[in-house]
Amino acid sequence: MDLSQKCSNDGMNSAERLKGIDVFVTTVAAGSFTAAGERLNLTSSAVGKAIARLEARLKKRLFDRTTRRLALTDAGAAFHTICVRALEELESAERVLADDASEPSGRLRVDVPATFGRMQVMPLLLQFSEQHQAVQTHVSFTDRFVDVVDEGIDVAVRIGGPDSWPAHVGQQFLGHERLIFCASPAYIARKGTPLAINELDAHETVTYGRADGTPSPWLIPKGSAPIERRTMDSRLVVGHGEALLEAVIAGHGVAQLATWLAAQALERGRLVQFLPACSVDGLPLRLVWPQRKQLLPKVDALRMHLASNLRIR
């Protein structure tokens, strides 16, 4: 039986289970009974007794004690993770009740994909920041999978990711990106326009490279058959969206690009689209957030703002 099960099955009521948790978490943060006592306005003896009662109730030693320092045991480290999460949820619940829903406020952590985030999401975040000046928005840019709960993210924008998400994670589907074939006018003038899918193999290609170095496959429509995922033998593989776009604009080959990435270059004539009938849906776009934070005014306001204004095609 793990510590979370022990805490829920020992017959105590909720108030009894909470006793000592704030002292325990403060002691971990402070590093000693004396420092924790100063923060809690308690004597070091009272802190030590509270920890001892908690350990007796759990039937687990939480700290390895030496004359110089306290160190968490493995059980103590696991219990600390549970306690911090529980206290955060209590704090979130209190903020939901205390905050004026018409005026979101407080620190808001947002994580977005690197290229899509800069090009498409950041302008909307700036609008949101201007509209809600009591919110302190912290934005990070990552292309890897993020665990919004464990990493303390309030709202994340994700292209791709799992088809099913755990129950403690809320998610809203916003559509699929659209993939089209493009090349620069200079490349088309030099090599000609591909007029059929089977002509792509005769052309120089530029593809996106995943974090592990492998190229992402192109999605090739096959009429009524399932979409083919074809890995191209590319001379140039680029692991950054904007750098990939610049390579195609510079004439290094043909590419399959998302419309959100290529749109401005197409409008300015720096790229041309070919094989328009072979455009396909790509990765899904989602908003993701910790379910327990859904009712916070700042989270709800940002979700509504992004869902109403974020466009992927």
C-alpha positions in Angstrom: 0.0 0.0 0.0 1.4 3.4 -1.0 1.3 6.5 1.2 -1.7 8.0 -0.6 -3.7 4.9 0.0 -2.6 4.7 3.6 -3.8 8.3 4.1 -7.2 7.6 2.6 -7.8 4.2 4.3 -6.9 4.8 8.0 -10.4 5.8 9.1 -9.5 9.4 9.8 -11.6 12.3 8.7 -10.2 14.9 6.3 -9.4 17.5 8.9 -7.4 15.0 10.9 -5.4 14.0 7.8 -4.4 17.6 7.2 -2.8 18.0 10.6 0.9 18.3 10.3 1.0 18.5 6.5 1.7 22.3 6.5 4.4 21.8 9.1 6.0 18.9 7.1 6.0 20.9 3.8 7.4 24.0 5.5 10.1 21.9 7.2 11.2 20.4 3.8 11.4 23.9 2.3 13.2 25.4 5.3 15.6 22.6 5.8 15.4 22.4 9.6 13.0 22.3 12.5 14.3 25.6 13.8 13.9 27.4 10.4 10.5 25.9 9.9 9.5 27.1 13.4 10.5 30.6 12.6 8.3 30.6 9.5 5.4 29.1 11.3 5.8 31.1 14.6 6.4 27.8 16.5 9.2 26.5 18.6 11.5 23.9 17.0 10.3 21.5 19.6 6.7 21.9 18.5 7.7 21.4 14.9 9.6 18.2 15.8 6.6 16.9 17.8 4.3 17.6 14.9 6.6 15.7 12.5 6.8 12.8 15.0 3.0 12.6 15.2 2.7 12.6 11.5 5.3 9.8 11.1 3.6 7.8 13.8 0.2 8.2 12.0 1.7 7.2 8.7 3.9 4.4 10.2 6.7 5.7 8.0 9.9 7.7 8.8 9.8 10.9 6.7 13.3 12.3 7.5 16.7 10.9 8.1 17.9 13.1 11.0 21.6 14.0 11.6 23.1 16.6 13.8 23.8 18.8 10.8 20.8 18.4 8.5 17.5 16.8 7.6 17.2 14.6 4.6 14.0 13.2 3.2 13.6 9.4 3.1 12.3 7.8 -0.1 8.9 7.6 1.7 9.2 11.2 2.8 10.0 12.4 -0.8 6.9 10.5 -2.2 4.7 11.9 0.6 6.1 15.4 0.0 5.0 15.3 -3.7 1.5 14.2 -2.7 1.3 17.0 0.0 2.5 19.8 -2.3 0.0 18.8 -4.9 -2.8 18.6 -2.3 -2.0 22.1 -0.9 -1.8 23.5 -4.4 -5.3 22.2 -5.1 -6.6 23.7 -1.9 -5.0 27.0 -2.8 -6.6 26.9 -6.3 -10.0 26.2 -4.8 -9.7 29.1 -2.4 -8.7 31.4 -5.3 -11.7 30.3 -7.3 -13.9 31.4 -4.4 -12.0 34.6 -3.6 -11.3 35.9 -7.1 -13.7 38.2 -8.9 -14.5 36.2 -12.0 -14.9 39.4 -14.0 -11.2 40.4 -13.4 -8.7 37.6 -13.8 -5.5 38.1 -11.9 -2.3 36.5 -10.7 0.5 34.5 -12.3 -0.4 32.5 -15.4 2.0 29.9 -16.9 1.6 29.2 -20.6 3.5 26.8 -22.8 3.4 26.9 -26.6 5.2 25.2 -29.5 8.4 27.0 -30.6 7.5 28.1 -34.2 3.7 28.0 -34.0 3.8 29.7 -30.7 5.9 32.6 -31.9 4.0 33.0 -35.2 0.4 32.3 -34.2 0.0 32.2 -30.4 2.2 35.0 -29.2 0.2 37.8 -30.9 -2.9 36.5 -29.1 -1.1 36.3 -25.8 -0.1 40.0 -26.2 -3.7 40.9 -26.8 -4.7 38.9 -23.7 -2.0 40.6 -21.6 -3.3 44.0 -22.8 -6.9 43.2 -21.9 -6.0 41.7 -18.5 -3.3 43.8 -16.9 -3.7 42.2 -13.5 -2.5 38.9 -15.0 1.3 38.2 -15.0 1.7 35.9 -18.0 4.8 33.7 -18.2 5.3 32.1 -21.6 7.6 29.2 -22.4 8.3 27.7 -25.9 8.9 24.0 -26.1 8.2 21.4 -28.8 8.4 18.4 -26.5 5.5 16.8 -24.7 4.8 18.7 -21.4 3.0 17.3 -18.4 0.9 20.3 -17.5 0.2 19.1 -14.0 3.7 18.1 -12.9 5.4 21.1 -14.6 2.9 23.6 -13.2 1.6 24.8 -16.6 -1.8 26.6 -16.5 -2.6 26.4 -20.2 -0.6 24.7 -23.0 -1.1 24.9 -26.8 -0.2 21.6 -28.5 0.1 20.5 -32.1 0.0 16.7 -32.1 0.3 14.7 -28.9 -1.7 11.8 -27.6 -5.2 11.0 -28.9 -6.4 10.4 -25.4 -5.5 12.4 -22.3 -5.7 11.4 -18.6 -8.8 12.4 -16.6 -6.9 15.1 -14.7 -6.0 16.9 -17.9 -8.6 19.0 -19.7 -8.3 19.5 -23.5 -10.1 21.2 -26.3 -9.7 20.3 -29.9 -9.3 23.3 -32.2 -8.9 21.5 -35.6 -6.2 20.1 -37.8 -3.4 21.9 -39.5 -3.5 21.7 -43.3 -0.5 20.5 -45.2 0.3 21.7 -48.8 3.2 21.2 -51.3 5.3 24.3 -51.9 8.5 25.4 -53.6 10.1 28.8 -54.4 9.6 30.4 -57.8 13.3 30.1 -58.5 13.3 26.4 -57.8 10.2 25.9 -60.0 11.8 27.9 -62.8 14.9 25.7 -62.5 13.4 22.3 -62.0 9.8 22.5 -63.2 6.5 22.1 -61.4 5.7 18.5 -60.2 2.4 17.7 -61.8 1.7 14.4 -60.1 2.6 12.8 -56.7 4.9 10.2 -58.4 7.0 13.0 -59.8 8.1 14.1 -56.2 10.8 11.4 -56.0 12.6 13.1 -58.9 12.9 16.4 -57.1 15.1 17.7 -54.4 13.2 17.8 -51.1 13.5 19.6 -47.8 11.9 17.9 -44.8 11.4 18.6 -41.1 13.7 16.7 -38.7 12.5 15.3 -35.4 14.4 15.8 -32.1 16.1 12.4 -32.5 17.4 13.4 -36.0 14.9 11.3 -38.1 13.0 13.1 -40.8 9.2 13.4 -40.4 7.4 11.6 -43.2 5.2 13.3 -45.7 1.5 12.5 -45.8 0.6 11.4 -49.3 -3.0 11.1 -50.3 -3.9 7.8 -52.1 -7.5 8.4 -53.3 -9.9 6.3 -51.3 -6.9 4.4 -49.7 -5.5 5.4 -46.3 -3.0 8.2 -46.3 0.6 7.0 -47.0 3.3 8.2 -44.6 6.3 8.4 -46.9 9.8 9.2 -45.7 11.6 11.2 -48.3 15.3 10.8 -49.2 16.0 14.4 -48.5 19.3 16.2 -49.1 18.4 18.7 -46.4 16.6 17.9 -43.1 15.9 20.8 -40.8 14.7 20.6 -37.2 13.2 24.1 -36.9 10.0 25.3 -38.6 11.1 28.7 -39.5 14.5 27.5 -40.7 12.8 24.9 -42.8 10.6 27.6 -44.4 13.7 29.7 -45.1 15.4 26.8 -46.8 12.4 26.2 -49.1 12.2 30.0 -49.9 15.9 29.9 -50.7 15.2 27.3 -53.4 16.7 24.2 -51.8 13.8 22.0 -52.9 10.1 21.2 -52.6 8.5 20.7 -49.2 5.2 19.8 -47.5 4.4 22.7 -45.2 1.6 23.6 -42.9 -0.5 26.5 -44.2 0.0 28.4 -41.0 3.8 28.3 -41.6 3.7 29.0 -45.4 0.8 31.5 -45.6 2.8 34.8 -45.5 5.4 33.6 -47.9 2.7 32.4 -50.3 0.9 35.8 -50.1 4.2 37.6 -50.8 5.1 35.4 -53.8 8.1 33.9 -52.1 6.6 30.5 -52.4 4.2 28.9 -54.8 1.9 26.0 -54.1 1.6 23.0 -56.5 -0.5 19.8 -56.5 -3.3 21.6 -54.6 -5.6 18.6 -54.9 -3.0 16.6 -52.8 -3.3 18.8 -49.6 -4.1 16.8 -46.5 -5.0 17.3 -42.8 -1.9 17.1 -40.6 -1.5 17.2 -36.8 -4.4 18.2 -34.4 -4.3 21.5 -32.5 -5.4 21.4 -28.9 -5.6 23.5 -25.8 -4.5 21.6 -22.7 -4.8 22.5 -19.0 -4.9 20.9 -15.5 -8.5 20.0 -14.9 -8.3 21.3 -11.3 -7.4 24.8 -12.6 -10.3 25.0 -15.1 -12.5 27.3 -13.0 -9.7 29.8 -12.2 -10.8 33.1 -13.8 -7.3 33.6 -15.4 -7.3 30.1 -16.9 -10.9 30.3 -18.1 -10.3 33.7 -19.7 -7.2 32.6 -21.6 -8.9 29.4 -22.8 -11.8 31.3 -24.2 -9.6 33.9 -25.8 -7.4 31.3 -27.6 -10.3 29.1 -28.6 -12.1 32.0 -30.1 -9.1 33.5 -32.0 -6.6 30.8 -32.7 -6.6 29.6 -36.3 -4.5 26.9 -37.7 -5.4 26.9 -41.4 
